[in-house]
Amino acid sequence: MTQAVRHDAMRARNLALVLREVSARGSLTRAALAEVTGLTKTTVSKLVADLIETGLVEETGVVRGGERGRPGVEVRIRGAGIAALGLEINVDYLAVRVVDLSRSVRLRRTQAVDNRSAQPVDVIARLRDLALSAVDEAVGNGLRIVGGALAVPGPVDLGSGVVHNAPNLGWRDVPVLSLLDLGMPLHVENEANLAALAELWFGAGPTDFLYVSGEIGIGAGLVVAGSLFRGARGFAGELGHVVVSPDGPPCRCGGRGCLEQYAGQDALLRSTGAAGSVGLMTMVTRVEAQDPAAVTACREAGWALGVALSSTVNLVDPDTIVLGGVFVPLFPYIGAVVTETLQSRLGQMRVSVPPVVVSRLGFEAAALGAAGQVIERVIADPAALLPS
């Protein structure tokens, strides 16, 4: 390795170090950055100048007192420059979110559509149109989109971007990444994993938790010490296909009695005779009115979730369980049942069971997590955006 290459590598690491501290702490003077990073003030000043030139940070113009020597001008993440594109394909909707480097959502697009009845190429074409429209608007507002990520409801090969099996969409071995050309770097990830990361980055939650994504299907993302656990092949978290009753109804995965058949959105909404957002609103209205069928559906879903989660708790011992997606509006009617079931099944083995809480991100968690993943990559390697 030549001296020039070593110097470039060290500069890249230091740029990432400085940007990470600014992102984590809000705003800092150059002197404070030197103190928390261990770099010299001269080095920090040069690095900050590079980050300002690239549009990643900006000076606030606010002088902070209380530091030794001359007061310094603080720098902070620049929200009006770099941005990321978060995309989601789900069974009954498409979603696009544009999020800037300060993690503020700058643009939201959601399109209700039944993707189960469409060919993958048609679904991806619709998403492309929705995404490019959002990109055009974001660019018109002065943002620079540097990359995107796509959340899909099924296991993904992270290297190739192939969705191996998304039973609720009817997809098998779909090369999503090669079909979706947006003219920018793009990667594909499981929606429950990205929703879990959104809870970590946008939800101000704990750093050790199990996130349960409630949609047509049910997935889970496990975050340990602030990092996502994917498993050996990246397929961890298929909670919806944990069997809660071996003699239960057949599932699209080929098994019987899977959690999705009791607590997935379709199972919950059967009592309303409707589907999608209309069915969910109807479900909430009916359970509030103590409609017997709706109350029974919620209790059965809460019991099934508790059964599946009790096995998960025994295996991975999460600090907290976070329920998201369709479980957010229904949490007042299923949360207590989930906790009761956990206590009844785990009480003899454990002093206490993990608290079950509700996500604040609702149905946009996966798309936010997708955008957040791009932002994290920018923060980890800001040198990649420097002028060549």
KAJO-V263274 format. One line per field, one symbol per residue. psi: psi as a letter, one per 20 degrees, with the letter a starting at -180 (. if undefined). burial: 1 if it has 16 or more other C-alpha atoms within 10 Angstrom, else 0. Layout:
BEGIN
psi = ???
burial = ???
END
This chain:
BEGIN
psi = prhgggggghggghghgghgggghifqqrhghghghijrqhgggggghgghghijhrqqhjpppriqqaqqqpqqrpoijeqrqopqporhjrqqpppprhjkpoippppopqoihjqqghhghggggggghgggggghhjjqooirrqppqmrppohgikpogonhiikqplpmgghhnojkrpqrqqphhghhghghghiikariorppooobgrprqppppljqpoirhjjjqjmhijppiohjaqqqiiiaqkqhhihjrggghihiijrrbhghghgggghhhjkpgggggggghgggggggghgggghgilqhqpppachighjhiihghgggggghhhihhhqhrqpqorqqjibijgghghghhhgghhghhmhhiiqp.
burial = 0000000000010111111111100011111111000010000110110111011111100000000000011111111111111111111111111111111001000000101100010011001101100110010000111111111111111000111011111110011110010000011111111111111111000111111111111111111100011000000111111111100000100001111111111111101100110011111101100000111011111111111111111000011111111111111011111111111011000000110111111111111111111110011111100000
END
